[in-house]
Amino acid sequence: MTRASESAASRPVDLAGWLRFIAEQHEEEMALGLERSRAVACRLGLLPLPLRTITIAGTNGKGSTALFAEGLLRRAGKRVGVTLSPHLERFNERIRIDGEELDDAFICDAFAAVEDARGDTPLTYYEFAILAALVAFRSAGVDVVVLEVGLGGRLDTVNVVDADVAVVTSIGLDHQAQLGDTLEAIGPEKSAVARTGAPLILGAEMPDSVLRDAAARAVPTRQFGTDHWYITAATDWRVHCAGRELRSAAAPRVARRNACNALAAVVALGTDLDDGMFEGACRDVGNPGRIEPFSWFGRDRRARVRVVEGVLDVAHNPAAARFLAQQLAARYPGKRFVACAGFLRDKDVAGIGAALDALVRDWIIADVDGQRGLSAASARERLGWGEIEPQPLAAAERAADLCGEADMMLVLGCFAHVQRVRGELAGTLDRGTLGA
């Protein structure tokens, strides 16, 4: 029996089987580098990718920027493919075409194509996912792809594709072991997704190293606050970009600066937009797990129904926590929060706590399982205070119990923790209580 026939005989038959399979094809969960992905992409005939491309890197804000760019492009009549990473509830969230998650059968076919092409090349779970997405986008004949970088940029699989427009949303300290332990070191790792002569859209407060890297490689930059910016007025909010102004009566459901950077990227791609397209994206585009409102239904000690309002956010580094604090203070002025949190062991838990100290009056800390997970006891030690409740759902219930009439609940931390709590909300409550 040939290797091809052996492979076909043992091939997974459904998406769950494929996800188990791709998780086992590389000895490391995280292995940066482009050689493996580029080799397989070339065998698949994916390079150069015959599709217009926006690549989005950054420490925080990538997913919101990608989804808002998708919303604008679709309203401009484009057929759009998007990658997101990681997912909250199901793998399908990672690959979108025309605003919809790809179905199981399409993903399985894409995985099979990658498996046929890889030969003896070991691929990580993430590399399989990105290559499968590119296969799907080419097969579907989309006009534009929006690619969210998973980690860093220079050595991330997404960077095998030459971007027509690149975005760096923000630079913060995260994944220091892989990217460097200063903002100056991390900056060029992310801006490396830009190409000579192709526009690079930059968020606020970029380290000088990003600008030096762009200048050395003849990459034209357009920076938030200088080349594009927004203002809020009594009845609308307005973005200035490329010499014109777009207005929306509705505020965006994602952070304004992410929406602004997304708009700048879409305009740099050469897309014509009008106020109606802009307002449509503002009204409709949200990002699950990022400043996502919910309602927790429970009962008080007298068995009366009680509703606690809350917010879910996957803030898992100090920069994200500082941004979250700013957003919460602006959206819920005067509110105090009871936090239900879970963390990974390689994160700056003390820095996250310090960023939210002015808003959070109590911490309930849960265990996070897995190789990278941090126990509630260890997290509490790093945080310096808080109550331990190892089970995530029990921790959420305890946080809800501690909320007074003027308080809100805050579920935050790593994706795995927020996913667990969010999944319980989605599974037991009316969907209208999430993302309202």
LUMSEMI-767188 format. One record per residue (C-alpha): x, y negated, z. Coordinates in nm, 2 decimals, always signed. Layout:
BEGIN
+--------+--------+--------+
!   east !  north !     up !
+--------+--------+--------+
!      X !      Y !      Z !
...
+--------+--------+--------+
# end
This chain:
BEGIN
+--------+--------+--------+
!   east !  north !     up !
+--------+--------+--------+
!  +0.00 !  +0.00 !  +0.00 !
!  +0.13 !  -0.34 !  -0.09 !
!  +0.16 !  -0.63 !  +0.15 !
!  -0.13 !  -0.81 !  -0.03 !
!  -0.36 !  -0.51 !  +0.01 !
!  -0.25 !  -0.45 !  +0.37 !
!  -0.32 !  -0.82 !  +0.44 !
!  -0.66 !  -0.80 !  +0.27 !
!  -0.75 !  -0.49 !  +0.47 !
!  -0.68 !  -0.65 !  +0.80 !
!  -0.81 !  -0.99 !  +0.72 !
!  -1.06 !  -1.15 !  +0.96 !
!  -1.42 !  -1.15 !  +0.85 !
!  -1.55 !  -1.46 !  +1.04 !
!  -1.43 !  -1.79 !  +1.17 !
!  -1.38 !  -1.66 !  +1.53 !
!  -1.16 !  -1.39 !  +1.39 !
!  -0.96 !  -1.63 !  +1.18 !
!  -0.90 !  -1.87 !  +1.48 !
!  -0.77 !  -1.58 !  +1.68 !
!  -0.55 !  -1.48 !  +1.38 !
!  -0.40 !  -1.82 !  +1.32 !
!  -0.32 !  -1.86 !  +1.69 !
!  -0.10 !  -1.56 !  +1.67 !
!  +0.11 !  -1.63 !  +1.36 !
!  +0.38 !  -1.84 !  +1.53 !
!  +0.56 !  -1.77 !  +1.86 !
!  +0.53 !  -2.13 !  +1.97 !
!  +0.20 !  -2.33 !  +2.02 !
!  +0.38 !  -2.65 !  +1.92 !
!  +0.66 !  -2.65 !  +1.66 !
!  +0.73 !  -2.98 !  +1.49 !
!  +0.89 !  -2.98 !  +1.15 !
!  +0.78 !  -3.01 !  +0.78 !
!  +0.97 !  -2.73 !  +0.62 !
!  +0.72 !  -2.45 !  +0.68 !
!  +0.41 !  -2.66 !  +0.59 !
!  +0.58 !  -2.81 !  +0.28 !
!  +0.68 !  -2.47 !  +0.15 !
!  +0.33 !  -2.33 !  +0.18 !
!  +0.17 !  -2.65 !  +0.05 !
!  +0.39 !  -2.62 !  -0.26 !
!  +0.29 !  -2.26 !  -0.32 !
!  -0.07 !  -2.37 !  -0.29 !
!  -0.01 !  -2.64 !  -0.55 !
!  -0.12 !  -2.91 !  -0.31 !
!  +0.18 !  -3.14 !  -0.35 !
!  +0.17 !  -3.41 !  -0.46 !
!  -0.19 !  -3.42 !  -0.33 !
!  -0.40 !  -3.55 !  -0.62 !
!  -0.63 !  -3.75 !  -0.39 !
!  -0.61 !  -4.10 !  -0.25 !
!  -0.49 !  -4.08 !  +0.11 !
!  -0.51 !  -4.28 !  +0.43 !
!  -0.28 !  -4.14 !  +0.70 !
!  -0.34 !  -4.25 !  +1.06 !
!  -0.08 !  -4.22 !  +1.34 !
!  -0.06 !  -4.37 !  +1.68 !
!  -0.07 !  -4.28 !  +2.05 !
!  -0.44 !  -4.37 !  +2.10 !
!  -0.73 !  -4.47 !  +1.88 !
!  -0.66 !  -4.24 !  +1.58 !
!  -0.98 !  -4.05 !  +1.58 !
!  -1.20 !  -4.36 !  +1.61 !
!  -1.01 !  -4.54 !  +1.33 !
!  -1.04 !  -4.23 !  +1.11 !
!  -1.41 !  -4.20 !  +1.16 !
!  -1.48 !  -4.57 !  +1.11 !
!  -1.27 !  -4.56 !  +0.79 !
!  -1.48 !  -4.26 !  +0.68 !
!  -1.80 !  -4.46 !  +0.75 !
!  -1.69 !  -4.76 !  +0.54 !
!  -1.57 !  -4.54 !  +0.25 !
!  -1.89 !  -4.34 !  +0.23 !
!  -2.09 !  -4.66 !  +0.23 !
!  -1.88 !  -4.78 !  -0.06 !
!  -1.98 !  -4.47 !  -0.25 !
!  -1.67 !  -4.26 !  -0.20 !
!  -1.67 !  -3.89 !  -0.14 !
!  -1.45 !  -3.85 !  +0.17 !
!  -1.26 !  -3.58 !  +0.35 !
!  -1.14 !  -3.63 !  +0.70 !
!  -0.92 !  -3.43 !  +0.94 !
!  -0.95 !  -3.48 !  +1.32 !
!  -0.74 !  -3.33 !  +1.60 !
!  -0.81 !  -3.17 !  +1.84 !
!  -1.17 !  -3.07 !  +1.86 !
!  -1.41 !  -3.10 !  +2.15 !
!  -1.67 !  -2.83 !  +2.10 !
!  -1.59 !  -2.63 !  +1.79 !
!  -1.31 !  -2.60 !  +1.53 !
!  -1.54 !  -2.72 !  +1.25 !
!  -1.51 !  -3.08 !  +1.39 !
!  -1.15 !  -3.09 !  +1.26 !
!  -1.25 !  -3.08 !  +0.89 !
!  -1.52 !  -3.31 !  +0.76 !
!  -1.65 !  -3.37 !  +0.41 !
!  -1.90 !  -3.65 !  +0.34 !
!  -1.96 !  -3.70 !  +0.71 !
!  -2.04 !  -3.34 !  +0.78 !
!  -1.84 !  -3.07 !  +0.95 !
!  -1.73 !  -2.80 !  +0.71 !
!  -1.92 !  -2.48 !  +0.75 !
!  -1.77 !  -2.15 !  +0.86 !
!  -1.76 !  -1.99 !  +0.52 !
!  -1.58 !  -2.28 !  +0.36 !
!  -1.32 !  -2.28 !  +0.63 !
!  -1.27 !  -1.91 !  +0.61 !
!  -1.21 !  -1.93 !  +0.24 !
!  -0.95 !  -2.21 !  +0.30 !
!  -0.78 !  -2.00 !  +0.56 !
!  -0.77 !  -1.71 !  +0.33 !
!  -0.60 !  -1.92 !  +0.06 !
!  -0.34 !  -2.04 !  +0.30 !
!  -0.28 !  -1.68 !  +0.42 !
!  -0.23 !  -1.57 !  +0.06 !
!  +0.02 !  -1.84 !  +0.00 !
!  +0.23 !  -1.83 !  +0.31 !
!  +0.40 !  -1.50 !  +0.26 !
!  +0.64 !  -1.44 !  +0.55 !
!  +0.64 !  -1.81 !  +0.66 !
!  +0.52 !  -1.84 !  +1.02 !
!  +0.26 !  -2.12 !  +1.07 !
!  +0.13 !  -2.27 !  +1.39 !
!  -0.24 !  -2.30 !  +1.46 !
!  -0.22 !  -2.67 !  +1.37 !
!  -0.03 !  -2.62 !  +1.05 !
!  -0.28 !  -2.36 !  +0.94 !
!  -0.56 !  -2.61 !  +1.02 !
!  -0.41 !  -2.90 !  +0.82 !
!  -0.32 !  -2.69 !  +0.52 !
!  -0.67 !  -2.54 !  +0.52 !
!  -0.82 !  -2.89 !  +0.53 !
!  -0.62 !  -2.99 !  +0.23 !
!  -0.72 !  -2.68 !  +0.04 !
!  -1.09 !  -2.76 !  +0.12 !
!  -1.06 !  -3.12 !  +0.01 !
!  -0.91 !  -3.04 !  -0.32 !
!  -1.17 !  -2.77 !  -0.38 !
!  -1.45 !  -3.00 !  -0.29 !
!  -1.32 !  -3.27 !  -0.52 !
!  -1.33 !  -3.56 !  -0.27 !
!  -1.22 !  -3.91 !  -0.38 !
!  -1.03 !  -4.01 !  -0.06 !
!  -0.89 !  -3.82 !  +0.23 !
!  -0.83 !  -3.97 !  +0.58 !
!  -0.57 !  -3.77 !  +0.77 !
!  -0.53 !  -3.80 !  +1.15 !
!  -0.18 !  -3.71 !  +1.27 !
!  -0.17 !  -3.46 !  +1.55 !
!  +0.15 !  -3.56 !  +1.73 !
!  +0.41 !  -3.82 !  +1.63 !
!  +0.42 !  -3.86 !  +1.26 !
!  +0.76 !  -3.80 !  +1.11 !
!  +0.76 !  -3.42 !  +1.18 !
!  +0.38 !  -3.37 !  +1.18 !
!  +0.23 !  -3.15 !  +0.91 !
!  +0.02 !  -3.44 !  +0.78 !
!  +0.34 !  -3.61 !  +0.67 !
!  +0.39 !  -3.37 !  +0.38 !
!  +0.13 !  -3.58 !  +0.21 !
!  +0.25 !  -3.92 !  +0.07 !
!  +0.00 !  -4.17 !  +0.20 !
!  -0.14 !  -4.45 !  -0.02 !
!  -0.21 !  -4.64 !  +0.30 !
!  -0.07 !  -4.56 !  +0.65 !
!  -0.20 !  -4.68 !  +0.99 !
!  -0.03 !  -4.69 !  +1.32 !
!  -0.30 !  -4.77 !  +1.57 !
!  -0.09 !  -4.81 !  +1.89 !
!  +0.24 !  -4.71 !  +2.05 !
!  +0.24 !  -4.58 !  +2.41 !
!  +0.44 !  -4.33 !  +2.62 !
!  +0.31 !  -3.98 !  +2.56 !
!  +0.48 !  -3.65 !  +2.45 !
!  +0.81 !  -3.80 !  +2.55 !
!  +0.98 !  -3.46 !  +2.53 !
!  +0.91 !  -3.45 !  +2.16 !
!  +0.91 !  -3.82 !  +2.06 !
!  +1.14 !  -4.01 !  +2.30 !
!  +1.11 !  -4.18 !  +2.63 !
!  +1.09 !  -4.54 !  +2.52 !
!  +0.84 !  -4.73 !  +2.30 !
!  +1.13 !  -4.83 !  +2.08 !
!  +1.22 !  -4.47 !  +2.02 !
!  +0.86 !  -4.35 !  +1.97 !
!  +0.77 !  -4.63 !  +1.72 !
!  +0.96 !  -4.51 !  +1.42 !
!  +0.85 !  -4.15 !  +1.48 !
!  +0.50 !  -4.27 !  +1.41 !
!  +0.56 !  -4.53 !  +1.14 !
!  +0.75 !  -4.26 !  +0.94 !
!  +0.41 !  -4.17 !  +0.78 !
!  +0.43 !  -4.49 !  +0.57 !
!  +0.59 !  -4.48 !  +0.23 !
!  +0.80 !  -4.73 !  +0.04 !
!  +0.58 !  -4.98 !  -0.13 !
!  +0.26 !  -4.85 !  +0.03 !
!  +0.08 !  -5.07 !  +0.29 !
!  +0.12 !  -5.00 !  +0.66 !
!  -0.16 !  -5.12 !  +0.88 !
!  -0.03 !  -5.19 !  +1.23 !
!  -0.23 !  -5.23 !  +1.55 !
!  -0.15 !  -5.48 !  +1.83 !
!  +0.17 !  -5.49 !  +2.03 !
!  +0.40 !  -5.29 !  +1.81 !
!  +0.76 !  -5.24 !  +1.93 !
!  +1.03 !  -5.42 !  +1.72 !
!  +1.16 !  -5.08 !  +1.60 !
!  +0.84 !  -5.03 !  +1.39 !
!  +0.89 !  -5.35 !  +1.21 !
!  +1.26 !  -5.28 !  +1.16 !
!  +1.18 !  -4.93 !  +1.02 !
!  +0.92 !  -5.07 !  +0.78 !
!  +1.16 !  -5.34 !  +0.66 !
!  +1.45 !  -5.10 !  +0.60 !
!  +1.22 !  -4.88 !  +0.39 !
!  +1.05 !  -5.16 !  +0.20 !
!  +0.72 !  -5.08 !  +0.35 !
!  +0.48 !  -5.38 !  +0.34 !
!  +0.31 !  -5.44 !  +0.68 !
!  -0.03 !  -5.59 !  +0.78 !
!  -0.06 !  -5.64 !  +1.15 !
!  -0.36 !  -5.68 !  +1.38 !
!  -0.39 !  -6.03 !  +1.51 !
!  -0.20 !  -6.19 !  +1.22 !
!  -0.32 !  -6.04 !  +0.89 !
!  -0.65 !  -5.91 !  +1.02 !
!  -0.84 !  -5.99 !  +1.33 !
!  -1.19 !  -6.02 !  +1.48 !
!  -1.40 !  -6.28 !  +1.66 !
!  -1.72 !  -6.24 !  +1.85 !
!  -2.00 !  -6.50 !  +1.81 !
!  -2.34 !  -6.54 !  +1.98 !
!  -2.53 !  -6.33 !  +1.72 !
!  -2.26 !  -6.12 !  +1.54 !
!  -1.90 !  -6.02 !  +1.53 !
!  -1.67 !  -6.09 !  +1.23 !
!  -1.36 !  -5.94 !  +1.09 !
!  -1.11 !  -6.15 !  +0.89 !
!  -0.91 !  -5.94 !  +0.65 !
!  -0.74 !  -6.00 !  +0.31 !
!  -0.86 !  -6.36 !  +0.29 !
!  -1.23 !  -6.29 !  +0.35 !
!  -1.47 !  -6.25 !  +0.64 !
!  -1.72 !  -5.96 !  +0.70 !
!  -2.00 !  -5.99 !  +0.95 !
!  -2.22 !  -5.75 !  +1.14 !
!  -2.51 !  -5.82 !  +1.38 !
!  -2.43 !  -5.49 !  +1.55 !
!  -2.12 !  -5.44 !  +1.75 !
!  -1.93 !  -5.12 !  +1.66 !
!  -1.98 !  -4.81 !  +1.86 !
!  -1.60 !  -4.76 !  +1.86 !
!  -1.35 !  -5.00 !  +2.00 !
!  -1.34 !  -5.33 !  +1.80 !
!  -0.97 !  -5.32 !  +1.73 !
!  -0.99 !  -4.96 !  +1.59 !
!  -1.28 !  -5.07 !  +1.36 !
!  -1.08 !  -5.37 !  +1.25 !
!  -0.77 !  -5.16 !  +1.17 !
!  -0.99 !  -4.91 !  +0.98 !
!  -1.14 !  -5.19 !  +0.77 !
!  -0.79 !  -5.32 !  +0.69 !
!  -0.68 !  -4.98 !  +0.57 !
!  -0.99 !  -4.93 !  +0.36 !
!  -0.95 !  -5.27 !  +0.20 !
!  -0.57 !  -5.20 !  +0.14 !
!  -0.68 !  -4.89 !  -0.05 !
!  -0.86 !  -5.12 !  -0.29 !
!  -1.22 !  -5.06 !  -0.18 !
!  -1.48 !  -5.33 !  -0.22 !
!  -1.69 !  -5.38 !  +0.09 !
!  -1.98 !  -5.61 !  +0.18 !
!  -2.15 !  -5.71 !  +0.50 !
!  -2.42 !  -5.44 !  +0.46 !
!  -2.16 !  -5.16 !  +0.44 !
!  -1.97 !  -5.31 !  +0.74 !
!  -2.28 !  -5.34 !  +0.95 !
!  -2.39 !  -4.99 !  +0.86 !
!  -2.07 !  -4.84 !  +0.98 !
!  -2.09 !  -5.05 !  +1.30 !
!  -2.44 !  -4.91 !  +1.37 !
!  -2.38 !  -4.55 !  +1.29 !
!  -2.01 !  -4.45 !  +1.35 !
!  -1.93 !  -4.31 !  +1.70 !
!  -1.66 !  -4.08 !  +1.83 !
!  -1.76 !  -3.81 !  +2.07 !
!  -1.56 !  -3.80 !  +2.39 !
!  -1.44 !  -4.16 !  +2.35 !
!  -1.63 !  -4.40 !  +2.58 !
!  -1.93 !  -4.18 !  +2.52 !
!  -2.23 !  -4.25 !  +2.74 !
!  -2.44 !  -3.97 !  +2.90 !
!  -2.71 !  -3.92 !  +3.16 !
!  -2.67 !  -3.66 !  +3.43 !
!  -3.00 !  -3.53 !  +3.57 !
!  -3.00 !  -3.38 !  +3.92 !
!  -3.19 !  -3.39 !  +4.24 !
!  -3.12 !  -3.57 !  +4.57 !
!  -3.14 !  -3.41 !  +4.92 !
!  -3.52 !  -3.46 !  +4.91 !
!  -3.54 !  -3.27 !  +4.58 !
!  -3.64 !  -3.58 !  +4.39 !
!  -3.52 !  -3.61 !  +4.03 !
!  -3.22 !  -3.85 !  +4.01 !
!  -3.04 !  -3.97 !  +3.70 !
!  -2.68 !  -4.08 !  +3.71 !
!  -2.54 !  -4.27 !  +3.41 !
!  -2.19 !  -4.19 !  +3.30 !
!  -1.92 !  -4.21 !  +3.04 !
!  -1.69 !  -3.94 !  +2.89 !
!  -1.35 !  -4.02 !  +2.77 !
!  -1.04 !  -3.82 !  +2.68 !
!  -0.80 !  -4.08 !  +2.82 !
!  -0.50 !  -3.86 !  +2.91 !
!  -0.21 !  -4.10 !  +2.92 !
!  -0.16 !  -4.44 !  +3.09 !
!  -0.20 !  -4.65 !  +2.78 !
!  -0.53 !  -4.48 !  +2.70 !
!  -0.64 !  -4.53 !  +3.07 !
!  -0.55 !  -4.90 !  +3.06 !
!  -0.76 !  -4.94 !  +2.74 !
!  -1.04 !  -4.74 !  +2.89 !
!  -1.04 !  -4.97 !  +3.20 !
!  -1.06 !  -5.28 !  +2.97 !
!  -1.35 !  -5.13 !  +2.78 !
!  -1.54 !  -5.02 !  +3.09 !
!  -1.50 !  -5.36 !  +3.25 !
!  -1.63 !  -5.53 !  +2.94 !
!  -1.92 !  -5.29 !  +2.87 !
!  -2.03 !  -5.23 !  +3.23 !
!  -1.94 !  -5.55 !  +3.42 !
!  -1.95 !  -5.51 !  +3.80 !
!  -1.99 !  -5.13 !  +3.79 !
!  -1.77 !  -4.90 !  +4.00 !
!  -1.71 !  -4.54 !  +3.90 !
!  -1.68 !  -4.20 !  +4.06 !
!  -1.43 !  -4.00 !  +3.84 !
!  -1.44 !  -3.63 !  +3.76 !
!  -1.10 !  -3.56 !  +3.62 !
!  -0.87 !  -3.28 !  +3.49 !
!  -0.52 !  -3.31 !  +3.36 !
!  -0.23 !  -3.14 !  +3.18 !
!  +0.10 !  -3.08 !  +3.36 !
!  +0.30 !  -3.29 !  +3.12 !
!  +0.10 !  -3.61 !  +3.17 !
!  +0.16 !  -3.91 !  +3.39 !
!  -0.13 !  -3.86 !  +3.63 !
!  -0.01 !  -4.13 !  +3.87 !
!  +0.00 !  -4.38 !  +3.58 !
!  -0.35 !  -4.29 !  +3.47 !
!  -0.47 !  -4.34 !  +3.82 !
!  -0.30 !  -4.67 !  +3.86 !
!  -0.46 !  -4.80 !  +3.54 !
!  -0.81 !  -4.72 !  +3.66 !
!  -0.76 !  -4.81 !  +4.03 !
!  -0.96 !  -5.13 !  +4.02 !
!  -1.27 !  -4.95 !  +3.88 !
!  -1.26 !  -4.60 !  +4.03 !
!  -1.38 !  -4.57 !  +4.40 !
!  -1.35 !  -4.19 !  +4.43 !
!  -1.17 !  -3.92 !  +4.24 !
!  -1.29 !  -3.56 !  +4.22 !
!  -1.02 !  -3.35 !  +4.06 !
!  -1.07 !  -3.01 !  +3.89 !
!  -0.83 !  -2.74 !  +3.78 !
!  -0.73 !  -2.72 !  +3.41 !
!  -0.65 !  -2.36 !  +3.30 !
!  -0.39 !  -2.25 !  +3.05 !
!  -0.02 !  -2.28 !  +3.00 !
!  -0.02 !  -2.66 !  +3.01 !
!  -0.30 !  -2.70 !  +3.26 !
!  -0.24 !  -2.87 !  +3.60 !
!  -0.41 !  -2.74 !  +3.92 !
!  -0.64 !  -2.98 !  +4.11 !
!  -0.40 !  -2.96 !  +4.41 !
!  -0.10 !  -3.06 !  +4.20 !
!  -0.30 !  -3.34 !  +4.03 !
!  -0.41 !  -3.47 !  +4.37 !
!  -0.06 !  -3.48 !  +4.49 !
!  +0.05 !  -3.68 !  +4.19 !
!  -0.25 !  -3.91 !  +4.21 !
!  -0.20 !  -3.97 !  +4.58 !
!  -0.56 !  -3.93 !  +4.69 !
!  -0.89 !  -3.78 !  +4.58 !
!  -1.11 !  -3.47 !  +4.65 !
!  -1.03 !  -3.13 !  +4.51 !
!  -1.31 !  -2.93 !  +4.35 !
!  -1.14 !  -2.66 !  +4.13 !
!  -1.43 !  -2.58 !  +3.90 !
!  -1.50 !  -2.85 !  +3.64 !
!  -1.88 !  -2.83 !  +3.65 !
!  -1.88 !  -2.82 !  +4.03 !
!  -1.65 !  -3.13 !  +4.02 !
!  -1.89 !  -3.31 !  +3.79 !
!  -2.18 !  -3.22 !  +4.02 !
!  -1.99 !  -3.35 !  +4.32 !
!  -1.91 !  -3.67 !  +4.14 !
!  -2.27 !  -3.72 !  +4.06 !
!  -2.37 !  -3.66 !  +4.42 !
!  -2.12 !  -3.93 !  +4.53 !
!  -2.26 !  -4.20 !  +4.29 !
!  -2.46 !  -4.47 !  +4.47 !
!  -2.74 !  -4.66 !  +4.30 !
!  -2.49 !  -4.91 !  +4.15 !
!  -2.23 !  -4.66 !  +4.05 !
!  -2.15 !  -4.47 !  +3.73 !
!  -1.98 !  -4.14 !  +3.67 !
!  -1.66 !  -4.12 !  +3.47 !
!  -1.55 !  -3.78 !  +3.32 !
!  -1.20 !  -3.82 !  +3.19 !
!  -0.86 !  -3.64 !  +3.13 !
!  -0.75 !  -3.38 !  +2.89 !
!  -0.97 !  -3.25 !  +2.60 !
!  -1.02 !  -2.91 !  +2.77 !
!  -1.17 !  -3.07 !  +3.09 !
!  -1.39 !  -3.32 !  +2.90 !
!  -1.50 !  -3.04 !  +2.67 !
!  -1.61 !  -2.82 !  +2.95 !
!  -1.82 !  -3.09 !  +3.11 !
!  -1.95 !  -3.22 !  +2.78 !
!  -2.04 !  -2.87 !  +2.67 !
!  -2.26 !  -2.83 !  +2.98 !
!  -2.44 !  -3.16 !  +2.91 !
!  -2.50 !  -3.06 !  +2.55 !
!  -2.61 !  -2.71 !  +2.64 !
!  -2.85 !  -2.80 !  +2.92 !
!  -2.98 !  -3.14 !  +2.85 !
!  -3.16 !  -3.31 !  +2.56 !
!  -2.90 !  -3.43 !  +2.31 !
!  -3.04 !  -3.78 !  +2.34 !
!  -2.86 !  -3.81 !  +2.67 !
!  -2.52 !  -3.78 !  +2.50 !
!  -2.38 !  -4.06 !  +2.29 !
!  -2.68 !  -4.28 !  +2.32 !
+--------+--------+--------+
# end
